[in-house]
Amino acid sequence: MGSHSTKELWNSQPLLLSSELQAPKSSTMSRSLCQMSSLLLLCLLSVFLTPSVRLATGAPVANELRCQCLQTVQGVPFKAIGSLKVIPAGPHCSNVEVIATLKNGNQRCLNPEAPQVKKLVEKALKSSTQ
């Protein structure tokens, strides 16, 4: 083995091996840390952005997937109505829905087939076009 003794080779090999092992460990750890940071950032963004998308639509998801009116009344006095909302039938609900918001803040679902409700809707349409 040339001019080196066995003791010198043994002492020099661990130094080379330890320096060779430390560099990959450091780069592997920094890559792993970077990946974990990216994953954490992605998770946090998904947590914080998901509710804001839902709030931006202005209505809870549950209300969009079903009928608003479970029970209807035949009518309410016209003078008690603050606003009237007509929701056409669609994929969320097979019924036309008429929702009256009363001046006191309460809401009533009106039967769209009732004669009084038909008159209310006609009046509301006429007043909105004039």
C-alpha positions in Angstrom: 0.0 0.0 0.0 2.8 2.4 -0.7 4.4 4.6 1.9 1.2 5.0 4.1 0.8 2.9 7.2 -2.5 1.2 8.0 -3.1 3.6 10.9 -2.8 6.7 8.6 -5.3 5.2 6.1 -7.7 4.4 8.8 -7.5 7.9 10.3 -7.9 9.6 6.9 -10.8 7.6 5.6 -13.3 8.6 8.4 -12.6 12.3 7.7 -13.3 11.9 4.0 -16.4 9.8 4.7 -17.8 12.2 7.4 -17.4 15.2 5.1 -19.0 13.4 2.2 -21.9 12.3 4.3 -22.6 15.7 5.9 -23.0 17.6 2.6 -25.8 15.3 1.3 -27.5 15.3 4.7 -27.5 19.1 4.7 -28.9 19.4 1.2 -31.4 16.6 1.7 -32.6 18.3 4.9 -32.9 21.7 3.2 -34.9 20.1 0.3 -37.1 18.3 2.8 -37.6 21.5 4.8 -38.4 23.4 1.6 -40.9 20.8 0.6 -42.6 20.8 4.0 -42.7 24.6 4.0 -44.4 24.5 0.6 -46.8 21.9 1.7 -47.7 23.8 4.8 -48.2 27.0 2.8 -50.5 25.2 0.4 -52.5 23.8 3.2 -52.9 27.2 4.9 -53.9 28.8 1.6 -56.5 26.2 1.0 -57.9 26.6 4.5 -58.1 30.4 4.3 -59.3 30.7 0.8 -62.0 28.1 0.9 -64.3 30.0 3.4 -63.7 33.3 1.5 -65.0 31.8 -1.7 -68.1 30.6 0.1 -68.7 34.0 1.7 -68.2 35.8 -1.6 -71.2 34.1 -3.0 -73.4 35.6 -0.3 -75.4 32.5 0.6 -74.7 29.3 2.4 -74.3 26.3 0.2 -77.2 24.5 1.9 -79.6 27.1 0.7 -78.5 26.8 -2.9 -79.1 23.0 -3.1 -82.7 22.8 -1.9 -86.0 24.7 -1.9 -86.2 27.7 0.3 -89.9 27.3 1.1 -91.0 24.2 2.9 -94.5 25.6 3.7 -96.5 28.4 2.0 -99.3 30.7 3.0 -102.1 31.8 0.7 -101.2 35.5 1.0 -100.4 38.4 3.3 -101.7 42.0 3.3 -100.1 44.0 0.5 -99.3 46.9 2.9 -97.3 44.6 5.2 -94.9 43.6 2.4 -91.5 45.4 2.3 -90.1 43.4 -0.7 -91.0 40.4 -2.8 -88.6 37.9 -4.3 -89.6 35.4 -7.0 -87.2 32.4 -7.4 -87.9 30.4 -10.6 -87.8 26.7 -10.6 -84.4 25.2 -11.4 -82.0 22.4 -10.5 -82.1 23.4 -6.8 -85.9 23.2 -6.5 -88.7 22.1 -8.9 -91.1 24.7 -7.5 -91.5 28.4 -8.3 -90.9 30.2 -4.9 -92.3 33.5 -3.9 -90.8 35.0 -0.7 -92.2 38.1 0.9 -90.1 40.0 3.3 -92.5 41.9 5.6 -91.9 45.4 6.9 -91.3 44.0 10.4 -88.4 41.8 9.0 -90.2 38.5 9.0 -90.3 36.4 5.8 -93.2 34.4 4.5 -93.3 31.9 1.7 -96.3 32.5 -0.5 -98.2 30.0 -2.6 -97.4 31.1 -6.2 -100.7 29.5 -7.4 -102.9 31.4 -5.0 -104.9 34.2 -6.7 -103.9 36.9 -4.2 -100.2 36.0 -4.7 -100.5 36.1 -8.5 -101.9 39.6 -8.1 -99.1 40.6 -5.8 -96.5 39.4 -8.3 -98.2 41.3 -11.1 -98.3 44.5 -9.0 -94.6 44.1 -8.2 -93.7 43.5 -11.8 -95.7 46.6 -12.9 -94.2 48.8 -10.3 -90.6 47.6 -11.2 -91.1 48.3 -14.9 -92.5 51.9 -14.4 
